[in-house]
Amino acid sequence: MGKDHRKHAQPQTHVMASGYDPMLSEGSVVPPVFRTSTFVFRNCAEGKRAFELAYGLDPALPGEVSPLIYTRVNNPNVEIVEDRVTAWDATDNGVLFSSGMGAISCTCFGLLNPGDSLLFADPVYGGTEYLFRHVLPKFGMETATFPAGATEEEIIEIASGMKNLKMIFTETCANPTIILTDTRAVRNVADKIGESGPRPIVAVDNTFLGPIFCSPIKHGADLVIYSATKYIGGHSDLVAGLVLGPTELTAGLKAVRTIFGACPEPDTAWLIGRSLGTLKLRMTTQAESARLIADFLENDARVERVLYPGHASMSEDQRRIFEEQCSGAAAVISFHVQGGREQAYALLDNLQIFSLAVSLGGIESLAEHPFSMTHAEMTNELKMAAGITPNMVRISVGLEDTDDLINDLRRALDAMEAGAPSSYAQTTQSSVDIPTAAVTGDSA
Ligand SMILES: Cc1ncc(COP(=O)(O)O)c(C=O)c1O
């Protein structure tokens, strides 16, 4: 953002303008897509310097800009987005990845060593859970969990029993149980451990609340991670991830990204840049609609329980965290229908405006069944313990008309109640199906 009057601008202004000089691109208001795999050096000395900087072989001089090398290492479209997103949490750096899982994996492999351990709030997104439970241990990193929403005392009890605790990982709002984790309490735990050894890094996945409704660094997080596939991209047309944080933690992540090949395509980065300007508008409108939908669900007798940040049905402690650390609830609602998996499937199979699809945060409303979709790789026992029950449905509210969305849910609840046909019968005999009615909560 070269112009003086923009220096003290708000994040909304930064995300639309910084990191790009139109005069270097024929005056184009919107950055062009730099669709190239490699970049020309002026001479060998410039090429040598580019690699020294990219691989951290020699520190940059004050004001020195790293020359572009190769799109897996750096690309103007990626750098423009990385520059712009630092405004959200007033952080040093943003690092863009080819997916949210790329961001989380590179963060772990960049910052943890064999022998280190990681403590995470349970539940988390199914892919993250798989990485923590099944992949990191293969590389000598131990992992353990605490229940999302646990108190500082409960977390410290588990954390203090762990050897070489290097990272505490949480989702600010858990997928799919919508439990808020108290980031301040987690940071207090990290600080206490830090009194007698190295302080663990507090890394939080803020995908569900997004940068508009929660600024985790203000509440004690060191690193903020996003699946940019969700609200940040916002149009269900790309997959990307993002890590925000101070230079000492993020500088090495770019090198890991280069080696793991987790850099996004220039077209993807361009699409994200396009989406940044409308993020606040989209999230605010989606959240207004979601609140009305949560109220509708809360008042429908066929719904057992509604989970939505700060909503009436949440506990007093959850509402406290919401008031202290969130400025809005975003647009994902989970709810339990009366009944079991058969009823949840009947509802989902009879929706007409909500698409039956995983993912969230886009302008299109989506609905899914966490027990058999996003969290399928967890064991049934772990799912049940985390509150991911067979009668749970997760919806992401988009930008369609709110009344139309409510009517769609009402029609589907009517169909569920009337015992309308669903695909449930096709799944009960499946070899990957759920073993016992006791675990599934199935009524049949
Ligand atoms: C909370 C959360 N974090 C991370 C991810 C992974 O992101 P991606 O699908 O972009 O790899 C997801 C995906 O659903 C998610 O919901």
The ligand as an SDF file (V2000), in Angstrom:
LIG
                    3D

 16 16  0  0  0  0  0  0  0  0999 V2000
  -11.7600  -26.2190   10.6530 C   0  0  0  0  0  0  0  0  0  0  0  0
  -11.0600  -26.7450    9.4370 C   0  0  0  0  0  0  0  0  0  0  0  0
   -9.7210  -26.6680    9.3670 N   0  0  0  0  0  0  0  0  0  0  0  0
   -9.0540  -27.1550    8.3060 C   0  0  0  0  0  0  0  0  0  0  0  0
   -9.7020  -27.7590    7.2630 C   0  0  0  0  0  0  0  0  0  0  0  0
   -8.9280  -28.3040    6.1060 C   0  0  0  0  0  0  0  0  0  0  0  0
   -8.9900  -27.3790    5.0510 O   0  0  0  0  0  0  0  0  0  0  0  0
   -8.8260  -27.7720    3.5140 P   0  0  0  0  0  0  0  0  0  0  0  0
  -10.0110  -28.5860    3.1350 O   0  0  0  0  0  0  0  0  0  0  0  0
   -8.7600  -26.4330    2.8440 O   0  0  0  0  0  0  0  0  0  0  0  0
   -7.5540  -28.5320    3.3900 O   0  0  0  0  0  0  0  0  0  0  0  0
  -11.1010  -27.8600    7.2850 C   0  0  0  0  0  0  0  0  0  0  0  0
  -11.8110  -28.5100    6.1690 C   0  0  0  0  0  0  0  0  0  0  0  0
  -12.9970  -28.7030    6.2070 O   0  0  0  0  0  0  0  0  0  0  0  0
  -11.7990  -27.3430    8.4100 C   0  0  0  0  0  0  0  0  0  0  0  0
  -13.1220  -27.4220    8.5070 O   0  0  0  0  0  0  0  0  0  0  0  0
  1  2  1  0
  2  3  1  0
  2 15  2  0
  3  4  2  0
  4  5  1  0
  5  6  1  0
  5 12  2  0
  6  7  1  0
  7  8  1  0
  8  9  2  0
  8 10  1  0
  8 11  1  0
 12 13  1  0
 12 15  1  0
 13 14  2  0
 15 16  1  0
M  END
$$$$
